[in-house]
Amino acid sequence: MVESSYEQGLTLSPLKAIWEHFTGNFPVPQVNLEGRTVLVTGGNAGLGYASVLHYARSNASRIIIASRDLKRIQTSIEQVYRDVPTYKGKIDAMQVDLSSFDSVRTFCESVKADSGRLDIVLANAGIMNAKYAQTGDGYERVLQVNGLATGLMAVLLLPKLEETASLPVPEASKGMKPSITIVASDVHYFAIFPQKNATGSLIEALNDPTQFENMSERYNMSKVLSVFIAREISKLPSVTSGKVTVTSVNPGLCKSEFRADMGPVLAKIMNWIAWTSEKGARNFLYASTQNCSPGSYISGCREQPVSTFVASHKGRETQEKYWKESMDIWRKVAPETNDVL
Ligand SMILES: NC(=O)c1ccc[n+]([C@@H]2O[C@H](COP(=O)([O-])OP(=O)(O)OC[C@H]3O[C@@H](n4cnc5c(N)ncnc54)[C@H](OP(=O)(O)O)[C@@H]3O)[C@@H](O)[C@H]2O)c1
Protein backbone atom coordinates (compact mmCIF):
# COMPACT_ATOMS: atom_id res chain seq x y z
CA MET A 1 0.00 0.00 0.00
CA VAL A 2 2.68 2.47 1.02
CA GLU A 3 4.77 1.87 -2.06
CA SER A 4 1.87 2.27 -4.48
CA SER A 5 2.35 5.20 -6.83
CA TYR A 6 -1.44 5.62 -6.81
CA GLU A 7 -1.77 6.26 -3.08
CA GLN A 8 -4.33 8.96 -2.44
CA GLY A 9 -4.01 11.16 0.58
CA LEU A 10 -6.90 12.65 2.48
CA THR A 11 -7.53 16.31 3.25
CA LEU A 12 -9.51 16.42 6.48
CA SER A 13 -11.41 19.63 7.10
CA PRO A 14 -11.84 20.67 10.76
CA LEU A 15 -15.62 20.41 10.23
CA LYS A 16 -15.37 16.82 8.98
CA ALA A 17 -13.07 15.97 11.91
CA ILE A 18 -15.68 17.35 14.34
CA TRP A 19 -18.47 15.43 12.56
CA GLU A 20 -16.46 12.21 12.71
CA HIS A 21 -15.75 12.80 16.38
CA PHE A 22 -19.42 13.10 17.27
CA THR A 23 -20.62 10.26 15.02
CA GLY A 24 -17.65 7.85 15.14
CA ASN A 25 -18.37 4.45 16.60
CA PHE A 26 -16.59 1.12 16.51
CA PRO A 27 -16.80 -1.98 18.69
CA VAL A 28 -14.07 -3.40 20.91
CA PRO A 29 -12.01 -5.80 18.76
CA GLN A 30 -12.47 -9.36 19.98
CA VAL A 31 -9.18 -11.18 20.41
CA ASN A 32 -7.71 -13.70 22.83
CA LEU A 33 -4.11 -12.84 23.69
CA GLU A 34 -3.41 -15.84 25.90
CA GLY A 35 0.28 -16.70 25.59
CA ARG A 36 1.17 -13.24 24.24
CA THR A 37 3.39 -10.52 25.75
CA VAL A 38 2.56 -6.86 25.24
CA LEU A 39 4.73 -3.81 25.93
CA VAL A 40 3.01 -0.43 26.40
CA THR A 41 5.04 2.76 26.80
CA GLY A 42 3.19 5.33 28.86
CA GLY A 43 0.94 2.51 30.10
CA ASN A 44 0.48 4.07 33.53
CA ALA A 45 -1.87 6.87 32.44
CA GLY A 46 -4.49 8.01 29.92
CA LEU A 47 -4.73 6.06 26.69
CA GLY A 48 -1.80 3.85 27.61
CA TYR A 49 -3.53 2.70 30.79
CA ALA A 50 -6.82 2.18 28.90
CA SER A 51 -4.89 -0.03 26.44
CA VAL A 52 -3.41 -2.03 29.28
CA LEU A 53 -6.99 -2.70 30.46
CA HIS A 54 -7.96 -3.82 26.94
CA TYR A 55 -4.97 -6.17 26.82
CA ALA A 56 -5.82 -7.50 30.30
CA ARG A 57 -9.47 -8.11 29.29
CA SER A 58 -8.10 -9.87 26.18
CA ASN A 59 -6.12 -12.27 28.46
CA ALA A 60 -2.59 -11.18 27.46
CA SER A 61 -0.34 -13.47 29.50
CA ARG A 62 2.14 -10.72 30.25
CA ILE A 63 1.97 -6.94 30.04
CA ILE A 64 5.01 -4.72 30.45
CA ILE A 65 4.32 -1.10 31.34
CA ALA A 66 7.17 1.30 30.65
CA SER A 67 7.44 4.97 31.57
CA ARG A 68 9.68 7.34 33.52
CA ASP A 69 8.05 6.77 36.87
CA LEU A 70 8.32 3.27 38.38
CA LYS A 71 6.26 4.22 41.44
CA ARG A 72 3.41 5.49 39.27
CA ILE A 73 3.59 2.28 37.24
CA GLN A 74 3.34 0.15 40.43
CA THR A 75 0.22 2.06 41.45
CA SER A 76 -1.36 1.48 38.03
CA ILE A 77 -0.46 -2.21 38.10
CA GLU A 78 -2.42 -2.59 41.35
CA GLN A 79 -5.27 -0.66 39.74
CA VAL A 80 -5.36 -3.00 36.72
CA TYR A 81 -6.07 -6.01 38.98
CA ARG A 82 -8.87 -4.01 40.64
CA ASP A 83 -10.31 -2.82 37.30
CA VAL A 84 -10.12 -6.25 35.68
CA PRO A 85 -10.58 -8.66 38.63
CA THR A 86 -10.67 -11.68 36.29
CA TYR A 87 -7.16 -10.92 35.00
CA LYS A 88 -4.68 -13.68 35.89
CA GLY A 89 -1.69 -12.57 33.81
CA LYS A 90 1.55 -10.96 34.95
CA ILE A 91 2.30 -7.23 34.74
CA ASP A 92 5.86 -5.94 34.93
CA ALA A 93 7.19 -2.40 35.29
CA MET A 94 10.15 -1.04 33.36
CA GLN A 95 11.75 2.37 33.38
CA VAL A 96 12.37 4.37 30.21
CA ASP A 97 12.78 8.07 29.56
CA LEU A 98 12.23 8.91 25.91
CA SER A 99 13.93 12.26 26.37
CA SER A 100 17.25 10.39 26.73
CA PHE A 101 18.76 8.21 24.00
CA ASP A 102 20.87 6.45 26.64
CA SER A 103 17.76 5.54 28.59
CA VAL A 104 16.05 4.18 25.44
CA ARG A 105 19.11 2.12 24.66
CA THR A 106 19.40 0.65 28.16
CA PHE A 107 15.67 -0.06 28.18
CA CYS A 108 15.77 -1.86 24.83
CA GLU A 109 18.78 -3.89 25.95
CA SER A 110 16.82 -5.06 29.02
CA VAL A 111 13.79 -5.96 26.91
CA LYS A 112 15.99 -7.90 24.51
CA ALA A 113 17.83 -9.66 27.35
CA ASP A 114 14.53 -10.80 28.84
CA SER A 115 14.08 -14.50 28.15
CA GLY A 116 10.37 -14.13 27.33
CA ARG A 117 8.66 -13.36 24.04
CA LEU A 118 7.54 -9.93 22.79
CA ASP A 119 4.44 -9.94 20.60
CA ILE A 120 3.21 -6.35 20.69
CA VAL A 121 4.99 -3.03 21.12
CA LEU A 122 2.57 -0.16 21.62
CA ALA A 123 4.67 3.01 21.32
CA ASN A 124 2.12 5.19 23.04
CA ALA A 125 4.10 7.60 25.26
CA GLY A 126 4.02 11.09 23.82
CA ILE A 127 4.04 14.71 24.90
CA MET A 128 2.85 18.18 23.95
CA ASN A 129 4.87 21.24 25.04
CA ALA A 130 3.84 24.88 25.02
CA LYS A 131 7.39 26.20 24.78
CA TYR A 132 10.66 25.27 23.16
CA ALA A 133 12.81 23.23 25.56
CA GLN A 134 15.77 20.98 24.89
CA THR A 135 16.57 17.50 26.20
CA GLY A 136 19.99 16.61 27.59
CA ASP A 137 20.78 15.20 24.15
CA GLY A 138 20.29 18.64 22.62
CA TYR A 139 17.00 18.13 20.79
CA GLU A 140 13.71 19.94 21.18
CA ARG A 141 11.67 17.77 23.58
CA VAL A 142 8.64 16.97 21.38
CA LEU A 143 10.93 16.21 18.43
CA GLN A 144 12.96 13.78 20.56
CA VAL A 145 10.20 12.12 22.62
CA ASN A 146 7.52 11.76 19.91
CA GLY A 147 9.93 11.43 17.00
CA LEU A 148 13.59 10.50 17.32
CA ALA A 149 13.42 8.38 20.49
CA THR A 150 10.20 6.59 19.56
CA GLY A 151 11.76 5.67 16.20
CA LEU A 152 14.97 4.51 17.89
CA MET A 153 13.06 2.35 20.34
CA ALA A 154 10.98 0.77 17.57
CA VAL A 155 14.09 -0.02 15.52
CA LEU A 156 15.94 -1.49 18.50
CA LEU A 157 13.00 -3.72 19.43
CA LEU A 158 12.45 -5.08 15.90
CA PRO A 159 14.91 -8.01 16.33
CA LYS A 160 13.08 -9.15 19.47
CA LEU A 161 9.74 -9.10 17.61
CA GLU A 162 11.31 -10.96 14.69
CA GLU A 163 12.69 -13.55 17.10
CA THR A 164 9.21 -13.95 18.60
CA ALA A 165 7.80 -14.59 15.12
CA SER A 166 9.77 -17.85 15.02
CA LEU A 167 8.55 -19.04 18.44
CA PRO A 168 5.52 -21.36 18.78
CA VAL A 169 2.33 -19.43 17.97
CA PRO A 170 -0.22 -19.34 20.83
CA GLU A 171 -3.30 -21.41 19.89
CA ALA A 172 -5.75 -18.68 20.90
CA SER A 173 -4.44 -16.13 18.38
CA LYS A 174 -3.09 -18.23 15.52
CA GLY A 175 -2.04 -16.12 12.54
CA MET A 176 -1.42 -12.97 14.56
CA LYS A 177 1.96 -11.46 13.71
CA PRO A 178 4.18 -9.61 16.18
CA SER A 179 3.59 -5.90 15.69
CA ILE A 180 4.76 -2.39 16.43
CA THR A 181 2.09 0.29 16.75
CA ILE A 182 3.20 3.90 16.70
CA VAL A 183 0.64 6.23 18.26
CA ALA A 184 -0.03 9.10 15.85
CA SER A 185 -3.12 11.32 15.67
CA ASP A 186 -5.60 12.76 13.21
CA VAL A 187 -4.00 16.14 13.89
CA HIS A 188 -1.30 14.97 11.45
CA TYR A 189 -3.81 16.09 8.78
CA PHE A 190 -3.49 19.66 10.06
CA ALA A 191 0.31 20.00 10.22
CA ILE A 192 1.74 22.84 8.15
CA PHE A 193 5.30 21.52 8.49
CA PRO A 194 7.12 24.56 7.04
CA GLN A 195 10.49 22.91 7.76
CA LYS A 196 9.77 20.54 4.85
CA ASN A 197 11.21 23.28 2.65
CA ALA A 198 14.53 23.44 4.53
CA THR A 199 17.38 23.44 2.04
CA GLY A 200 19.81 21.99 4.57
CA SER A 201 19.21 19.46 7.33
CA LEU A 202 15.53 18.82 8.15
CA ILE A 203 16.23 17.79 11.74
CA GLU A 204 18.37 20.88 12.30
CA ALA A 205 15.47 22.99 11.03
CA LEU A 206 13.03 21.16 13.33
CA ASN A 207 15.46 21.68 16.20
CA ASP A 208 15.92 25.40 15.54
CA PRO A 209 14.22 27.46 18.32
CA THR A 210 13.29 30.14 15.77
CA GLN A 211 11.35 27.52 13.80
CA PHE A 212 9.24 26.38 16.79
CA GLU A 213 5.92 27.96 15.71
CA ASN A 214 3.60 27.11 18.57
CA MET A 215 2.42 24.20 20.68
CA SER A 216 -0.23 22.92 18.21
CA GLU A 217 1.91 23.04 15.10
CA ARG A 218 4.82 21.36 16.91
CA TYR A 219 2.54 18.59 18.15
CA ASN A 220 0.78 18.17 14.77
CA MET A 221 4.17 18.00 13.03
CA SER A 222 5.38 15.39 15.57
CA LYS A 223 2.40 13.22 14.68
CA VAL A 224 3.38 13.41 10.99
CA LEU A 225 6.71 12.01 12.20
CA SER A 226 4.80 9.12 13.87
CA VAL A 227 3.21 8.30 10.50
CA PHE A 228 6.62 8.59 8.78
CA ILE A 229 8.22 6.21 11.31
CA ALA A 230 5.65 3.47 10.71
CA ARG A 231 5.92 3.87 6.93
CA GLU A 232 9.72 3.70 6.99
CA ILE A 233 9.83 0.71 9.36
CA SER A 234 7.49 -1.06 6.93
CA LYS A 235 10.38 -1.01 4.42
CA LEU A 236 12.81 -2.85 6.75
CA PRO A 237 13.58 -6.56 6.25
CA SER A 238 11.86 -7.66 9.50
CA VAL A 239 8.63 -6.37 7.99
CA THR A 240 9.13 -7.01 4.26
CA SER A 241 9.93 -10.64 5.19
CA GLY A 242 6.34 -10.84 6.48
CA LYS A 243 7.43 -11.71 10.04
CA VAL A 244 6.43 -8.47 11.77
CA THR A 245 3.90 -5.76 10.98
CA VAL A 246 3.85 -2.05 11.81
CA THR A 247 1.19 0.64 11.81
CA SER A 248 0.54 4.15 13.00
CA VAL A 249 -2.75 4.79 14.78
CA ASN A 250 -5.11 7.60 15.70
CA PRO A 251 -7.07 7.14 18.95
CA GLY A 252 -9.35 10.14 18.33
CA LEU A 253 -9.78 13.01 20.75
CA CYS A 254 -9.76 11.38 24.21
CA LYS A 255 -9.75 12.53 27.82
CA SER A 256 -6.17 13.11 28.87
CA GLU A 257 -3.79 14.66 31.34
CA PHE A 258 -1.53 15.95 28.63
CA ARG A 259 -3.54 19.07 27.86
CA ALA A 260 -2.20 20.91 30.91
CA ASP A 261 -0.09 23.16 28.68
CA MET A 262 -3.24 24.35 26.85
CA GLY A 263 -4.40 26.22 29.94
CA PRO A 264 -7.18 25.11 32.31
CA VAL A 265 -10.18 26.44 30.34
CA LEU A 266 -9.32 24.94 26.95
CA ALA A 267 -8.14 21.70 28.60
CA LYS A 268 -11.48 21.43 30.41
CA ILE A 269 -13.53 22.03 27.25
CA MET A 270 -11.47 19.52 25.26
CA ASN A 271 -11.76 16.90 27.98
CA TRP A 272 -15.49 17.55 28.26
CA ILE A 273 -16.19 16.74 24.59
CA ALA A 274 -13.48 14.06 24.34
CA TRP A 275 -14.12 10.33 24.05
CA THR A 276 -13.21 8.09 26.96
CA SER A 277 -9.72 6.64 26.77
CA GLU A 278 -11.38 3.22 26.69
CA LYS A 279 -13.01 4.08 23.35
CA GLY A 280 -9.88 5.63 21.82
CA ALA A 281 -7.70 2.72 22.93
CA ARG A 282 -9.88 0.27 20.97
CA ASN A 283 -7.93 1.59 17.99
CA PHE A 284 -4.67 0.51 19.64
CA LEU A 285 -6.01 -2.97 20.34
CA TYR A 286 -7.18 -3.19 16.71
CA ALA A 287 -3.93 -1.88 15.18
CA SER A 288 -1.75 -4.17 17.28
CA THR A 289 -3.68 -7.43 16.84
CA GLN A 290 -5.40 -7.46 13.43
CA ASN A 291 -2.40 -8.00 11.10
CA CYS A 292 -2.99 -4.60 9.49
CA SER A 293 -1.11 -3.77 6.26
CA PRO A 294 2.50 -2.80 6.99
CA GLY A 295 2.86 0.98 7.21
CA SER A 296 -0.88 1.60 7.25
CA TYR A 297 -2.60 4.31 9.30
CA ILE A 298 -5.45 3.12 11.50
CA SER A 299 -8.34 5.29 12.64
CA GLY A 300 -11.86 4.27 13.67
CA CYS A 301 -10.59 0.66 13.80
CA ARG A 302 -9.88 0.54 10.07
CA GLU A 303 -7.15 1.48 7.63
CA GLN A 304 -7.55 5.07 6.48
CA PRO A 305 -5.64 7.27 4.02
CA VAL A 306 -2.80 9.36 5.41
CA SER A 307 -2.77 13.13 4.89
CA THR A 308 -2.47 14.58 1.38
CA PHE A 309 0.94 15.92 2.37
CA VAL A 310 2.27 12.55 3.60
CA ALA A 311 1.01 10.83 0.43
CA SER A 312 2.39 13.53 -1.91
CA HIS A 313 5.75 13.45 -3.67
CA LYS A 314 7.01 16.17 -1.30
CA GLY A 315 5.73 14.19 1.68
CA ARG A 316 7.59 11.07 0.57
CA GLU A 317 10.76 13.07 0.01
CA THR A 318 10.42 14.66 3.46
CA GLN A 319 9.78 11.26 5.04
CA GLU A 320 12.92 9.80 3.43
CA LYS A 321 15.00 12.81 4.45
CA TYR A 322 13.73 12.59 8.04
CA TRP A 323 14.48 8.88 8.17
CA LYS A 324 17.96 9.21 6.70
CA GLU A 325 18.86 11.96 9.16
CA SER A 326 17.34 9.96 12.06
CA MET A 327 19.45 6.95 11.10
CA ASP A 328 22.58 9.13 11.07
CA ILE A 329 21.79 10.23 14.64
CA TRP A 330 20.96 6.70 15.82
CA ARG A 331 24.14 5.25 14.32
CA LYS A 332 26.07 7.65 16.56
CA VAL A 333 24.07 7.23 19.77
CA ALA A 334 23.25 3.53 19.34
CA PRO A 335 25.61 1.81 16.86
CA GLU A 336 23.65 -1.46 17.29
CA THR A 337 20.98 0.06 15.01
CA ASN A 338 23.36 -0.87 12.16
CA ASP A 339 22.30 -4.50 12.64
CA VAL A 340 18.69 -3.59 11.90
CA LEU A 341 18.81 -0.74 9.38
N1 LIG B 1 -5.50 12.18 24.37
C1 LIG B 1 -5.79 12.45 23.10
O1 LIG B 1 -6.83 13.05 22.76
C2 LIG B 1 -4.85 12.01 22.03
C3 LIG B 1 -5.25 12.15 20.69
C4 LIG B 1 -4.38 11.71 19.71
C5 LIG B 1 -3.17 11.12 20.04
N2 LIG B 1 -2.81 11.02 21.35
C6 LIG B 1 -1.52 10.39 21.67
O2 LIG B 1 -1.75 9.30 22.55
C7 LIG B 1 -0.60 9.08 23.38
C8 LIG B 1 -0.99 9.04 24.84
O3 LIG B 1 -1.62 10.26 25.16
P1 LIG B 1 -2.40 10.48 26.53
O4 LIG B 1 -3.44 11.47 26.24
O5 LIG B 1 -2.79 9.17 27.12
O6 LIG B 1 -1.25 11.17 27.39
P2 LIG B 1 -0.99 11.23 28.98
O7 LIG B 1 -2.25 10.94 29.73
O8 LIG B 1 -0.28 12.52 29.21
O9 LIG B 1 0.05 10.05 29.20
C9 LIG B 1 1.34 10.14 28.67
C10 LIG B 1 2.13 8.92 29.12
O10 LIG B 1 3.44 9.02 28.56
C11 LIG B 1 4.41 8.83 29.58
N3 LIG B 1 5.55 9.69 29.25
C12 LIG B 1 5.55 11.06 29.12
N4 LIG B 1 6.80 11.48 28.85
C13 LIG B 1 7.59 10.38 28.78
C14 LIG B 1 8.97 10.18 28.54
N5 LIG B 1 9.82 11.19 28.35
N6 LIG B 1 9.46 8.93 28.55
C15 LIG B 1 8.62 7.88 28.78
N7 LIG B 1 7.31 8.00 29.02
C16 LIG B 1 6.80 9.24 29.03
C17 LIG B 1 3.73 9.23 30.89
O11 LIG B 1 4.22 8.50 32.00
P3 LIG B 1 5.36 9.05 33.02
O12 LIG B 1 4.96 10.45 33.39
O13 LIG B 1 5.37 8.09 34.15
O14 LIG B 1 6.64 9.01 32.23
C18 LIG B 1 2.30 8.81 30.61
O15 LIG B 1 2.12 7.46 30.96
C19 LIG B 1 0.36 10.23 23.05
O16 LIG B 1 1.30 9.76 22.09
C20 LIG B 1 -0.53 11.28 22.41
O17 LIG B 1 0.17 12.11 21.55
C21 LIG B 1 -3.61 11.45 22.36
The ligand as an ORCA input file, in Angstrom:
! r2SCAN-3c Opt
* xyz 0 1
  N      -5.504     12.175     24.373
  C      -5.787     12.450     23.103
  O      -6.828     13.053     22.761
  C      -4.851     12.011     22.034
  C      -5.248     12.147     20.693
  C      -4.385     11.708     19.710
  C      -3.169     11.124     20.041
  N      -2.809     11.016     21.348
  C      -1.521     10.391     21.672
  O      -1.748      9.296     22.552
  C      -0.600      9.081     23.377
  C      -0.993      9.039     24.842
  O      -1.624     10.257     25.162
  P      -2.402     10.484     26.535
  O      -3.440     11.471     26.242
  O      -2.794      9.172     27.123
  O      -1.250     11.172     27.390
  P      -0.991     11.228     28.978
  O      -2.245     10.935     29.725
  O      -0.281     12.519     29.212
  O       0.046     10.050     29.199
  C       1.341     10.138     28.675
  C       2.133      8.917     29.121
  O       3.441      9.022     28.563
  C       4.413      8.832     29.580
  N       5.549      9.693     29.247
  C       5.555     11.057     29.124
  N       6.801     11.483     28.846
  C       7.588     10.382     28.784
  C       8.971     10.179     28.540
  N       9.817     11.194     28.351
  N       9.455      8.927     28.554
  C       8.621      7.878     28.783
  N       7.309      7.996     29.019
  C       6.801      9.243     29.032
  C       3.732      9.235     30.889
  O       4.219      8.496     32.002
  P       5.358      9.053     33.021
  O       4.955     10.447     33.390
  O       5.372      8.086     34.145
  O       6.636      9.010     32.226
  C       2.295      8.806     30.609
  O       2.118      7.463     30.960
  C       0.360     10.227     23.047
  O       1.303      9.763     22.091
  C      -0.534     11.276     22.414
  O       0.170     12.111     21.546
  C      -3.609     11.453     22.358
*
